[in-house]
Every structure is written in C-alpha cells, then in structure tokens.
Amino acid sequence: MATERLFKDDARDEKGERARMASFIGGMAIADLVKTTLGPKGMDKILQSTGRGHSVTVTNDGATILKSLHIDNPAAKVMVDISKVQDDEVGDGTTSVVVLAGELLREAEKLVAMKIHPMTIISGKSKIHPMTIISGYRMAAECARNALEQRVWDNKANSESFRSDLMNIAMTTLSSKILAQDKQHFALLAVDAVMRLKGSTNLESIQIIKKAGGSLKDSFLDEGFILDKKIGVGQPKRIENAKILVANTAMDTDKIKIYGARVRVDSMAKVAEIETAEKDKMRKKVQKIIAHGINCFVNRQLIYNFPEELFADSGILAIEHADFDGIERLALVTGGEIASTFDNPESVKLGHCKLIEEIMIGEDKLIHFSGVEMGQACTIVLRGASFHVLDEAERSLHDALCVLSQTVQDSRVILGGGWPEMLMAKQVDELARRTPGKKSLAIDAFAHALRAIPTIIADNAGLDSADLVAQLRADHEEEDTKTGIDVITGAVGNMEKLGIFESFKVKQAVLLSATEAAEMILRVDEIISCAPRKREDRM
C-alpha cells in the first residue's frame, strides 16, 4: 500500500530534511521575535487583540508576548511552552530561555548541514547526525552547570548580607522592566513583602492592587489586607476585634424569582403573600448568619436591600460582591473558611482581625483589614498614569516577587550581566578541546550559543557587541574575574561592585530548559499534520 494513501486527503506529512528545517525555522523565528526585549535596554512590544474592544497590551515580558500568539508551527509551540514553564517555575528568565534555545538550534542547523571531508568518508555526503549533536549538548550543559555551581555563594546564615543580596537580585530583575527608573523603591517593596513570608513560596498572601492616578513612585506596601469594595450606607465604618464570616451564598431572594414557571393569582393580595413568604425565608437565613456571633459578613454574591438592612440593624458590616479571588485570599489571610450553609455554627470557621476600617486611595474608597491572623499577609498598592502602565508594573513586580521567593528557598547567588554565560562558555570551550570525535563540534557550538546572550544584550543597548564580547572573553581568561557588560556606561565592568546579581536557580532553569527544548526539536524527523474534522451534512 502506497504511503501517500495512508492518511486522509487533507493530512500533511513532512519527512527528513524538510521536517527538520521546518522545526529549526519555527524555533529560531520565535527566538528572533523576543530577542529585542532582552536586557536592561530591551524594547517593548504592543500586543493588540482581534477580539471585541481590540484590547492593547504593552510589555517586554517574554512569557506574556508568547502566550498571546496563535502559532501553527509545532516546534514554535515547544518554545512557547518552555517560556510558560519558566514563568510558572521561577518567574524570570522567560526571554533568556527562548533566546538560548533559539541560538542552540541555530548552531545545530549549521552542524547538521556540515559536510565531512571526502577523504574521511568516501561518499562525501555524510553529515553530523542530530543524535551526535544532542550527546554533545548534554555534555556541554552538564559542564556549564558545574562551572556555575563552583562560583556561587550563599549568605543565608548572615541575614544582613542575605537581604543585601535579595535587594541586588530584585534590582537586576527590575532593570529590564518598566519599573527600572524606580527600581530601588520597588526592590525594597518586593524584598519586604517576601521576607514577611518567612521562607514560603506561596505568593497568595501578597495582594497587588492597581489604582490609576499618581506616579509609580507613589506605590506603597501596606501590612494587612485591602478589599477593593465600599462600605454600604448605614453600616459601621470601623470595627475592632472583628469576627468575619466569609460566604458564597445567594442573598437576593427577597423578590419573586421563579424561573421557567408561571404563577397565576386572582388578586394582588396573593402576590403580597408570596413576597412576604420570600422575605420571611430571607429573614430566617439572616438570623442564622447573625447567630454565628459575627460583626462582619463578606459575601461573594449580591446582598439585596432587605438583608442589608437587617445586617445594619444588628450592627453587622455586610460586604457584597467581593470577587472570588478576593474572598479566597481574605479567607486565607484571616484564617477563616468560605461557608455556604449556616445550620451548624460550630462547624463554620470564622476569620479574625484586629481592625476593619474604610480608607481612601486616590479618589477611591476601600476596606482595610489590619492585624489579620496570617501575619505574613500584605498588600502592595500600585499607582500609575494609565492601566497599561499598571498592568506592566504588576507583571514586572510579580516576576521580582517570584525570583525572590525562590531565592529565599535556594539561596545560592551568582553575578549577572553576561558574566555567567562567559564563564560557562570558557569551561565548555575547554571541554570541547579535550573531547575527541564529532561531539567536540557540538560542544563548541554550545559555547557559541552561550556567548550569543551577552552579544544580544550589547546589541539591544546599541553598543559594539563584537568589541565588548571579545574584551569579556579576554578578561575571563583570568581566574576569579568578575567582569560583565555594564550597559549604562557602555563598557565592561565589575559586576560585584555594580551590584548586578542573579539567582542561581533562575540561571540553572534557563540553561537546562533551553538545552532540553533544543534536544526535543533536534530529534524530530517527521511532522504529520492531521486532516481537519469535516462537518457532517445534517440536511
């Protein structure tokens, strides 16, 4: 049976060189797309949706850019996935991982196409097999990782030095973001918030609220929890030693709502009777809630006027329509649980805080919970000129918080600014010289790909990358050098003195994820696109 008849009519099958080239081109195209956003002088991209409203996002975050793309090439989808995983795992390095994987593929493409001299192989047609390249890449990645591990330091035992390291890591992370101008201020906010977590990586207890107005410098950290809601009319504006019941229940049934049914009555008095029955039912429900001995009731759903009035009469603060994310976090930080039935008060866990009061941020009123049960809870309030600025500021700050929380767990620190890549490239070069056979070509190519990172950082800053990388290479021949690219002065500089530090965990994740992604794409020798499902004719 002929292979072309194996698949349905619309299915496509690409084999051998053609499939490999399609994979290489897809991976490199994605890397080239985000390449210009790398480094402190990287540029932003505007992403415009085609949906209703044509919403616009301005960002230089690799994961955010790639998440927004609709991609057809399967190898390009692998690149998007490693960026997402990097974002979920460590929060930063989403662009670096894609660019490094793209450079590894670029080098692999040259090797695959490289012909060996006819005197070595009689036919003269033999090329380096992808599995040889993969084997060389694995050896190089292991060598690079060991080189980094030997040059890390760990100041966790000394709290003052460790806090200084965290500040430097936060400032390095924020240098390539919209917050670069105020990086000292935001690094301090991020470090304070993460230090309150006491070693936990659960960022749920750090809430970020965005309020347009003012400038980015007006952003601040508030101890406690802020709920973006107003206190209703006639309700207490301040409650001390609050007992909070967090609920997700319907409080809007004091009017007739019988869906899909018709009620026939012969007089308005009967309608009034039904309404009275509904009100009695609601009154009983409110009494059950009050019986819990609470003085604050927060509901996920609407609270109609009648139950709100009953709560106000009992001196209970009732907050309606707190979004689900809001009540989940509120329940977490106050130590309560979300309830939906109220028949057994003893089985409901209430939340506690020392003070609930109304505060003003800009023109808006919000509800502030201070002295919450979960001591590490805090809220970062971001101010900014527009919602686009605030959205990008939130993404930038979230990256910094993720990196810091991971660094608190794995406290090993390395220098930044292209120093790690040059260090790894030097060790990988030495390994290539010691390795016999074709593998040495793959190991050498790995070193080239590593050196491409500082080259791109320099190019994006408008500097002479060839000169700077050559100078770096010469400096790294000396033992214990701390030289990297200082894009502010446009020259090489001492990374330790400049305070350009990175988390070892982030750099390790970039190295290993990029190598694995390149390895996966290199293994491909056939791409089969299934035929689309046809609509059945139901006429």
C-alpha positions in Angstrom: 0.0 0.0 0.0 1.4 3.4 -1.0 2.3 5.7 1.9 0.5 8.6 0.3 -2.8 6.8 0.7 -2.1 6.1 4.4 -3.5 9.4 5.5 -6.7 11.2 4.7 -6.8 13.6 1.8 -6.2 16.9 3.7 -3.5 15.4 6.0 0.1 16.6 5.5 3.3 14.7 6.1 6.8 16.2 6.0 9.8 14.0 6.4 13.6 14.1 6.8 15.4 17.3 5.9 12.2 19.2 5.2 10.7 18.4 8.6 13.9 19.2 10.4 14.2 22.6 8.6 10.6 23.4 9.4 11.3 22.7 13.1 14.6 24.7 13.1 13.0 27.7 11.4 9.9 27.7 13.7 12.1 27.7 16.8 14.5 30.3 15.6 11.7 32.6 14.4 10.2 32.6 17.9 13.6 33.4 19.4 14.1 36.3 17.0 10.7 37.6 17.9 11.5 38.1 21.6 15.3 38.7 21.1 15.0 42.5 21.1 13.3 42.5 24.5 16.4 41.0 26.3 18.4 43.0 28.7 18.2 46.4 30.5 17.8 48.3 27.2 15.4 45.8 25.6 12.4 47.2 23.7 8.7 46.6 24.4 6.1 45.0 22.1 2.5 46.2 21.6 0.0 43.2 21.5 -3.4 44.1 20.1 -6.2 41.5 20.3 -8.6 40.9 17.5 -11.5 40.4 19.9 -14.2 42.8 20.9 -12.7 46.1 22.1 -9.3 45.4 20.5 -7.5 45.5 23.9 -3.9 46.6 23.9 -1.1 45.2 26.0 2.4 46.9 26.2 5.0 44.5 27.5 8.6 43.2 27.2 7.9 40.0 29.3 8.7 37.0 27.1 6.1 34.7 28.5 3.3 37.4 28.1 4.3 38.0 24.5 4.4 34.3 23.6 1.2 33.4 25.4 -0.7 35.9 23.3 0.5 34.4 19.9 -1.6 32.0 17.9 1.1 29.7 16.4 0.8 27.0 13.8 4.4 25.6 13.8 4.8 22.7 16.3 8.4 23.5 17.1 7.5 27.1 17.9 4.8 25.8 20.3 7.6 23.9 22.2 9.4 27.2 22.6 6.2 28.9 23.9 5.8 26.1 26.4 9.3 26.3 27.9 8.7 30.1 28.3 5.4 29.4 30.2 7.1 26.7 32.4 10.0 29.1 33.2 7.4 31.7 34.2 5.5 29.3 36.4 8.6 27.7 37.9 10.9 30.7 38.7 9.1 33.8 37.4 12.0 35.3 35.5 14.3 34.4 32.6 11.3 33.8 30.2 13.0 35.6 27.3 16.6 34.3 28.1 15.4 30.6 27.9 13.8 31.1 24.5 16.7 33.1 23.1 19.2 30.5 24.3 17.1 27.6 22.9 16.9 29.5 19.5 20.7 30.0 19.4 21.3 26.3 20.2 19.0 25.4 17.3 20.8 27.9 15.0 24.2 26.3 15.8 22.7 22.8 15.4 21.4 23.7 12.0 24.9 24.7 10.9 26.2 21.3 12.2 23.5 19.2 10.6 24.3 20.8 7.2 28.1 20.5 7.7 29.7 18.0 5.3 32.7 15.9 6.3 35.7 15.9 4.1 35.6 13.3 1.2 38.9 11.8 2.3 37.4 10.9 5.7 34.2 9.4 4.3 34.4 8.1 0.7 30.9 9.3 -0.4 31.5 12.8 0.8 27.8 13.1 1.6 27.9 12.3 5.3 26.6 14.9 7.8 26.7 15.1 11.6 23.8 13.1 12.9 21.4 15.0 15.3 22.0 12.4 18.0 25.7 13.2 18.0 24.8 16.9 18.5 22.3 16.0 21.3 25.0 14.0 23.0 27.5 16.9 22.8 24.9 19.4 24.0 24.2 17.2 27.1 27.9 17.0 28.0 28.2 20.8 27.5 25.1 21.6 29.6 26.5 19.4 32.5 29.9 21.1 32.2 28.3 24.6 32.2 26.2 23.8 35.2 29.2 22.5 37.2 31.1 25.6 36.2 28.3 27.8 37.7 28.0 25.7 40.8 31.6 26.2 41.6 31.3 30.0 41.6 28.1 30.5 43.6 27.9 32.0 47.1 25.4 31.7 49.9 24.8 34.3 52.6 21.7 32.8 54.2 23.5 32.5 57.5 24.1 36.3 57.6 20.7 38.0 57.5 22.1 41.4 56.7 24.2 40.2 53.7 21.4 38.0 52.5 19.0 40.9 52.5 21.5 42.9 50.5 21.8 40.0 48.0 18.0 40.0 47.7 17.9 43.7 47.1 20.5 43.4 44.3 18.7 40.4 42.7 15.4 42.4 42.8 17.1 45.5 41.2 18.7 43.3 38.5 15.4 41.7 37.7 13.6 45.1 37.6 16.3 46.7 35.4 14.8 45.3 32.2 11.2 46.2 33.1 9.1 49.3 33.2 10.0 49.8 36.8 13.7 50.3 36.0 13.6 54.1 36.8 12.3 53.4 40.4 14.0 50.0 40.9 15.4 50.9 44.3 11.9 51.7 45.6 10.2 48.6 44.1 13.0 46.3 45.1 12.5 47.4 48.7 8.8 46.8 48.4 9.4 43.3 46.9 12.1 42.3 49.5 9.9 43.5 52.4 6.9 41.5 51.1 8.9 38.3 50.5 10.7 38.5 53.9 7.3 38.5 55.6 6.6 35.1 54.0 9.3 33.5 56.3 10.6 31.1 53.6 7.2 30.2 52.0 6.9 30.4 48.2 3.1 30.9 48.4 2.6 34.4 47.0 -1.2 34.2 47.6 -0.8 36.2 50.8 0.8 39.1 48.9 -2.0 41.0 47.2 -1.4 43.5 44.4 -4.0 46.3 43.9 -3.8 48.6 40.9 -5.1 52.2 41.2 -4.7 54.6 38.3 -3.5 58.1 39.3 -0.3 59.5 40.7 3.0 58.1 39.6 4.8 54.8 40.0 6.8 56.2 42.9 3.6 56.7 44.9 3.2 52.9 45.1 3.4 51.5 48.7 3.3 48.3 50.8 0.6 48.0 53.4 0.6 45.5 56.2 -2.7 43.6 56.2 -5.4 43.1 53.6 -7.2 45.6 51.4 -10.5 44.7 49.7 -11.5 46.8 46.7 -15.1 47.5 47.9 -17.1 50.2 49.6 -18.9 50.0 53.0 -22.7 50.3 52.5 -25.0 53.0 53.7 -25.9 53.0 57.4 -23.3 50.4 58.3 -20.5 50.7 60.8 -17.4 52.3 59.2 -14.9 50.9 61.8 -15.0 47.5 63.6 -12.4 46.5 66.2 -11.7 42.8 67.1 -13.7 41.7 64.0 -15.2 38.2 63.7 -15.6 37.7 59.9 -17.8 35.1 58.2 -16.7 34.7 54.6 -19.5 33.2 52.5 -20.6 32.3 48.9 -24.4 32.2 49.2 -27.5 33.8 47.5 -28.7 36.8 49.4 -31.0 38.2 46.7 -34.2 36.1 47.1 -36.5 38.7 48.8 -38.2 39.2 45.5 -40.2 36.6 43.5 -37.8 34.7 41.2 -39.4 31.5 39.9 -37.6 30.8 36.6 -39.4 28.8 33.9 -42.6 28.7 35.9 -45.8 30.8 35.9 -47.8 31.7 39.0 -51.4 32.6 38.5 -53.1 34.6 41.2 -56.5 36.2 41.3 -55.6 39.3 43.4 -52.6 41.5 44.3 -53.0 40.3 47.9 -51.8 36.9 46.9 -48.7 38.4 45.2 -48.0 40.2 48.5 -48.4 36.9 50.4 -45.7 35.3 48.2 -43.4 38.2 48.7 -43.9 38.1 52.4 -43.1 34.4 52.4 -39.9 35.1 50.5 -39.0 37.9 53.0 -39.6 35.6 55.9 -37.4 33.0 54.3 -34.6 35.6 53.9 -35.1 36.9 57.5 -34.6 33.4 58.9 -31.4 33.0 56.8 -30.1 36.3 58.1 -30.9 35.3 61.7 -28.9 32.0 61.2 -25.9 34.1 59.9 -26.2 36.5 62.9 -26.3 33.6 65.3 -22.7 32.8 64.5 -21.8 35.8 66.7 -20.1 37.8 63.9 -19.7 41.5 63.3 -18.6 41.4 59.6 -20.2 39.4 56.8 -18.4 39.2 53.4 -20.3 37.6 50.5 -19.2 36.5 47.1 -22.7 37.2 45.6 -25.1 40.1 45.8 -26.8 41.2 49.0 -30.2 42.8 48.3 -31.5 45.8 50.2 -33.7 43.9 52.7 -30.9 41.6 54.1 -28.5 44.5 54.1 -31.0 46.5 56.2 -31.3 43.5 58.7 -27.5 43.3 59.0 -27.2 47.1 59.5 -29.9 46.9 62.3 -27.8 44.3 64.0 -24.6 46.4 63.7 -23.0 44.0 61.3 -20.9 45.2 58.4 -22.1 43.4 55.2 -19.8 43.5 52.1 -21.3 42.2 48.9 -19.9 41.1 45.5 -16.4 40.5 46.8 -14.8 38.8 43.7 -13.9 35.2 44.1 -10.2 35.9 44.1 -10.8 38.5 46.8 -12.8 36.2 49.2 -10.4 33.3 48.6 -7.5 35.5 49.7 -9.5 37.1 52.5 -10.4 33.7 53.9 -6.7 32.6 53.7 -5.3 35.7 55.5 -7.9 36.0 58.2 -7.8 32.2 59.0 -11.4 31.6 58.1 -13.2 29.2 55.6 -15.7 30.0 52.9 -19.2 28.9 54.0 -22.3 28.3 52.0 -24.7 26.7 54.6 -25.4 28.2 58.1 -27.3 25.5 60.0 -24.4 24.4 62.2 -22.5 27.5 63.5 -20.0 25.3 65.4 -18.8 23.7 62.1 -18.1 27.1 60.4 -14.6 28.5 60.9 -14.6 32.3 61.3 -11.9 34.7 60.3 -10.4 37.2 62.7 -8.6 40.6 62.5 -8.0 43.4 64.9 -9.4 46.3 62.9 -11.6 46.9 59.8 -11.9 50.4 58.6 -12.5 52.4 55.4 -9.5 54.1 53.7 -9.0 56.3 50.7 -6.5 55.7 47.9 -6.6 58.4 45.3 -10.4 59.0 44.7 -11.5 55.5 45.7 -12.7 54.1 49.0 -11.5 50.7 50.0 -11.9 48.4 53.1 -8.7 47.8 55.1 -8.3 44.7 57.3 -5.3 45.1 59.7 -3.9 42.8 62.3 -5.0 39.7 60.4 -4.5 36.1 61.6 -1.9 35.4 58.9 0.9 37.7 60.0 2.8 37.5 56.7 -0.1 38.9 54.7 0.4 42.3 53.0 -0.9 44.4 50.1 1.2 46.2 47.5 -0.8 49.2 46.1 0.5 50.2 42.7 -0.2 53.7 41.4 0.5 54.8 37.8 -0.5 57.1 34.9 -2.6 54.5 33.0 -4.0 51.0 33.1 -1.4 49.8 30.6 1.4 51.1 32.8 -0.2 49.5 35.9 -0.6 46.1 34.1 3.0 46.0 33.0 4.1 47.2 36.5 2.2 44.3 38.1 3.8 41.8 35.7 7.3 43.2 36.5 6.7 43.2 40.3 5.3 39.7 40.1 8.5 38.5 38.3 10.6 40.1 41.1 8.4 38.5 43.9 8.7 35.0 42.2 12.5 35.3 41.9 12.9 36.5 45.4 10.7 33.8 46.9 12.7 31.1 45.0 16.0 32.7 46.2 14.8 32.5 49.8 14.4 28.8 49.3 17.5 28.2 47.3 19.8 31.0 48.5 22.7 30.5 46.1 23.6 33.7 44.2 25.7 34.4 41.1 26.8 37.5 39.3 24.8 38.8 36.2 25.4 41.0 33.2 26.6 38.3 30.8 29.2 37.0 33.4 27.6 33.6 33.9 27.4 32.9 30.1 31.0 33.9 29.5 32.1 31.7 32.5 30.1 28.7 31.2 31.4 29.3 27.6 35.0 29.2 28.7 34.6 25.9 30.6 32.6 24.4 27.7 35.4 25.5 25.2 37.9 23.7 27.4 35.7 20.6 27.4 35.5 20.7 23.5 39.3 20.8 23.3 39.5 17.6 25.5 36.7 15.7 23.7 37.6 13.5 20.7 35.4 13.0 17.6 32.4 14.9 16.2 30.9 15.6 19.6 33.6 18.3 20.1 32.0 20.3 17.3 28.6 20.2 19.1 30.2 21.2 22.4 32.0 24.1 20.7 28.6 25.1 19.1 27.1 25.2 22.6 29.8 27.6 23.7 29.0 29.8 20.7 25.3 29.8 21.7 26.1 30.8 25.3 28.2 33.8 24.1 25.2 34.9 21.9 23.4 36.1 25.1 25.9 38.9 26.1 26.1 39.7 22.4 22.4 40.3 22.2 22.3 42.3 25.4 25.0 44.6 24.0 23.3 44.8 20.6 20.0 45.8 22.2 21.8 48.6 24.1 23.2 49.9 20.8 26.8 49.0 21.8 29.6 47.4 19.8 28.9 43.8 20.7 31.9 42.3 18.9 34.3 44.5 20.7 32.7 44.0 24.2 32.4 40.2 23.9 36.0 40.0 22.7 37.1 42.1 25.7 35.0 39.9 28.0 36.5 36.8 26.6 40.0 38.1 27.2 39.1 39.1 30.8 37.6 35.7 31.5 40.9 34.0 30.8 42.0 35.3 34.2 41.0 33.3 37.2 38.2 34.7 39.5 37.3 37.5 37.2 34.0 39.3 37.9 33.7 41.1 34.6 30.4 41.5 32.7 28.7 44.1 30.5 27.7 47.4 32.0 25.1 48.7 29.5 24.8 52.0 31.4 28.4 53.1 30.7 28.7 51.0 27.5 31.8 49.2 28.7 32.8 46.1 30.6 32.7 46.4 34.4 33.0 44.6 37.7 29.5 43.0 38.3 30.1 42.7 42.1 30.8 46.4 42.5 27.9 47.3 40.3 25.6 45.0 42.4 24.4 43.1 39.4 23.4 39.7 40.9 21.2 36.9 39.8 19.6 33.9 41.4 21.4 30.6 40.6 18.1 28.8 40.4 16.9 31.0 37.6 20.1 30.7 35.6 20.1 26.9 36.1 16.5 26.6 34.9 17.3 28.7 31.8 20.3 26.5 30.9 18.6 23.1 31.4 15.2 24.1 29.9 16.8 25.6 26.8 19.0 22.5 26.3 16.1 20.1 26.7 13.9 22.1 24.3 16.6 22.2 21.6 17.2 18.5 22.1 13.5 17.7 21.7 13.3 19.7 18.4 16.5 18.2 17.1 15.1 14.7 17.5 12.2 15.5 15.0 12.5 13.8 11.6 8.8 13.8 10.6 5.9 16.2 11.0 2.4 14.7 10.5 -0.5 17.3 10.4 -3.8 15.5 10.8 -6.7 16.3 8.4 -9.2 18.7 9.9 -12.5 17.1 11.0 -15.2 17.8 8.4 -18.7 19.0 9.4 -21.4 16.4 8.9 -24.1 17.5 6.5 -27.3 17.2 8.6 -29.7 18.2 5.9 
